[in-house]
Amino acid sequence: MSRSDGADDIVRKRSGWLIPLGVFAIVAILSGLFLLIYLFPSPSPLFAEQQSPTSSTKVVALEVNGLKLWIPSNYLEFDSTRRGGRRRSIEVFAIMPDLTGWSNWDASDFAENGPGSRVVYISIREDKVNLSEADRFQRIYLAYIVDPKGSPAWYDLTRYQFRSDSGYRAEDLFVGHTPSGPVIMHCAKLGADDPSPNCWRDLRLAKGVSVSYRFKRKRLSHWHEIADGVAKLMESFRTPPK
């Protein structure tokens, strides 16, 4: 056998194991990419967009489930919402006592998240359930309450305690009565794991649309002013600009 024949034989033998090795490497790389893309935990959507306040008062035309709204830019938490158009939800924030939008001179107050924070966060969103507050109380909460009569609390409120075996056990329920109906607020209990608890309220804004807002429990004494302020704010958002 000539030297060239021996070299060809070596090449053929090497080719016999190089090709499967190459295929194996490609499969391993593709499998690794597949695992990385499909199995590696992706970041939570909550962090997809950061809060980006502005002092601009330019009015943005928005719509949630057929409800048309005109909201000044400085009330909108996220820059993407300021593009306008249809949305499933709209995130708004304002500061007490007058529930004004973000401004440069109030920037530090808007950034505060301690127990005394004056910021009220508001969410306007689609709602298929569409229950009134009175209906929510009767149909949902009452079944989990210890005493359906409740007990008198501070600030002209009635306090209801949830049963310890219910999913609401870490909350108190406060109800205030107004000429337009009950104001029902959940408040997280103060504890070592939550030194700055919130109170929140859900109510119907229009057919298929609800609004919820939250504020610090330490501000519960202002529940009536906050409720009135949110109602006036929603009314202003529903009024087309002239």
C-alpha positions in Angstrom: 0.0 0.0 0.0 1.3 3.4 -0.9 1.8 6.3 1.5 -1.1 8.2 -0.2 -3.4 5.2 0.3 -2.5 5.1 4.1 -3.2 8.8 4.4 -6.6 8.5 2.8 -7.4 5.6 5.1 -6.5 7.8 8.2 -8.7 10.6 6.9 -11.6 8.3 6.4 -11.2 6.9 9.9 -11.0 10.3 11.4 -14.0 11.5 9.4 -16.0 8.5 10.8 -15.8 9.9 14.4 -15.5 13.6 13.6 -18.9 13.8 12.0 -20.9 12.2 14.9 -18.8 14.3 17.4 -19.8 17.4 15.5 -23.5 16.4 15.4 -23.3 15.7 19.2 -21.8 19.1 19.9 -24.5 20.9 17.8 -27.3 19.0 19.6 -25.7 19.7 23.0 -25.5 23.5 22.2 -29.1 23.6 20.9 -30.4 21.7 23.9 -28.6 24.1 26.2 -30.1 27.1 24.4 -33.6 25.4 24.7 -33.2 24.9 28.4 -31.9 28.5 28.8 -34.9 30.0 26.9 -37.7 27.8 28.2 -36.7 26.7 31.6 -34.7 29.6 33.1 -37.0 31.8 35.1 -37.8 35.0 33.4 -38.1 38.4 35.2 -41.4 39.2 36.7 -43.6 41.4 34.5 -43.9 43.7 37.5 -40.3 44.9 36.8 -40.8 45.1 33.0 -41.3 48.9 33.2 -40.0 51.3 35.8 -41.9 54.2 37.2 -41.1 57.3 35.2 -42.9 60.4 36.5 -43.2 63.7 34.7 -44.2 67.2 35.6 -45.9 67.7 32.2 -49.7 68.3 32.4 -50.3 67.4 28.8 -53.6 65.5 28.7 -53.5 61.9 27.4 -56.6 60.3 25.8 -57.0 56.7 27.1 -59.7 54.0 27.1 -60.4 51.0 29.3 -63.1 48.6 28.2 -65.0 51.3 26.3 -64.6 53.9 29.0 -62.9 57.0 27.6 -60.6 58.9 29.9 -58.5 62.1 29.6 -55.7 62.1 32.1 -52.9 64.6 32.6 -49.5 63.1 32.1 -48.2 64.0 35.6 -50.8 61.5 37.1 -49.6 58.6 35.0 -46.9 56.4 36.6 -45.5 54.9 33.4 -44.2 56.5 30.2 -45.8 53.8 28.0 -49.3 54.9 29.2 -48.6 58.4 28.0 -48.8 57.1 24.4 -52.5 56.9 24.9 -55.0 54.5 23.4 -56.8 51.4 24.7 -55.5 49.8 27.9 -56.5 46.9 30.1 -55.4 48.9 33.1 -54.0 52.4 33.9 -51.8 53.1 36.9 -52.2 56.6 38.4 -50.6 58.2 41.5 -51.4 61.4 43.4 -50.4 63.0 46.6 -52.5 64.1 49.6 -54.2 66.3 50.7 -55.5 67.5 47.3 -54.6 64.5 45.3 -52.5 66.4 42.9 -50.2 64.8 40.3 -46.4 64.5 40.3 -44.4 67.7 40.4 -40.7 68.5 40.8 -41.2 70.1 44.2 -43.1 67.1 45.5 -40.7 64.5 44.0 -39.2 63.5 47.4 -42.7 63.0 48.9 -43.7 60.8 45.9 -40.6 58.7 46.5 -41.5 58.2 50.2 -42.9 54.7 51.0 -42.7 54.8 54.8 -45.8 54.6 57.1 -46.4 58.3 56.8 -46.3 58.4 53.0 -48.9 60.8 51.5 -49.0 59.0 48.1 -52.3 57.4 46.9 -51.9 54.8 44.2 -54.9 54.3 41.9 -55.5 51.6 39.4 -58.3 51.8 36.7 -58.8 48.4 35.1 -61.2 46.0 33.3 -63.4 44.1 35.7 -65.6 41.2 34.6 -67.0 40.7 38.1 -68.3 44.3 38.3 -69.8 44.0 41.8 -70.7 47.0 43.9 -69.0 47.4 47.3 -72.2 46.5 49.1 -72.5 43.3 47.0 -68.8 42.4 47.7 -69.4 42.7 51.4 -72.6 40.5 51.3 -71.4 37.9 48.8 -67.7 37.6 49.6 -66.5 39.1 52.8 -69.4 38.4 55.2 -68.8 34.6 55.1 -65.3 35.1 56.5 -66.1 37.6 59.2 -66.2 36.7 62.9 -69.0 39.0 64.0 -71.3 40.3 61.2 -72.3 43.3 63.4 -68.7 44.5 63.6 -67.5 46.9 66.3 -67.1 50.7 66.4 -63.7 51.9 65.5 -61.8 55.1 65.1 -62.7 57.8 62.6 -66.4 56.9 62.4 -65.6 53.5 61.0 -66.9 50.0 61.8 -64.3 47.4 62.1 -64.8 43.7 61.1 -62.4 41.0 62.0 -61.8 38.1 59.6 -61.7 34.5 60.9 -58.2 33.1 61.6 -58.8 30.2 59.2 -59.7 32.5 56.3 -57.5 33.9 53.5 -58.1 37.4 54.9 -56.8 36.7 58.4 -53.8 39.2 57.9 -56.3 42.0 57.3 -58.8 44.2 59.0 -61.9 45.3 57.2 -63.2 48.9 57.8 -66.5 50.2 56.6 -67.4 53.9 56.5 -70.8 55.2 55.6 -71.4 58.1 53.3 -74.6 59.5 51.6 -73.4 57.8 48.3 -73.0 54.4 50.0 -70.5 52.3 52.0 -66.7 52.8 51.7 -65.1 49.4 52.3 -61.4 49.3 53.0 -59.1 46.4 53.6 -56.1 47.2 55.8 -53.1 45.0 56.3 -52.3 44.5 60.0 -49.2 46.1 61.4 -46.5 43.5 62.0 -42.8 42.7 61.9 -43.1 41.5 58.4 -45.0 44.6 57.3 -43.9 47.7 59.2 -45.6 50.0 56.7 -49.0 48.5 55.9 -51.4 49.7 53.3 -55.2 50.1 53.1 -57.0 49.6 49.8 -60.4 49.9 48.4 -62.1 48.4 45.3 -65.2 50.0 43.7 -67.1 50.1 40.4 -66.3 53.0 38.2 -68.4 52.1 35.1 -69.8 48.9 33.5 -66.9 46.5 33.1 -64.5 48.9 34.7 -63.4 49.2 38.4 -61.0 51.5 40.2 -58.9 50.5 43.2 -56.7 52.7 45.3 -54.3 52.2 48.2 -52.8 54.4 50.9 -50.9 53.9 54.1 -52.8 52.6 57.1 -51.4 55.5 59.1 -53.5 57.8 56.9 -56.7 55.9 57.7 -58.0 59.0 59.6 -58.3 60.7 56.2 -60.3 57.9 54.6 -63.3 60.3 53.9 -61.2 63.0 52.2 -59.3 60.3 50.2 -62.6 58.8 49.0 -64.0 62.1 48.0 -60.8 63.1 46.3 -60.6 59.9 44.3 -64.3 60.3 43.2 -63.6 63.9 42.0 -60.4 62.8 40.3 -62.3 60.1 38.4 -65.0 62.6 37.4 -62.3 65.0 36.1 -60.6 62.1 34.1 -64.0 61.3 32.4 -64.5 64.9 31.3 -63.2 65.7 27.8 -60.9 68.7 27.6 -62.3 71.8 26.1 
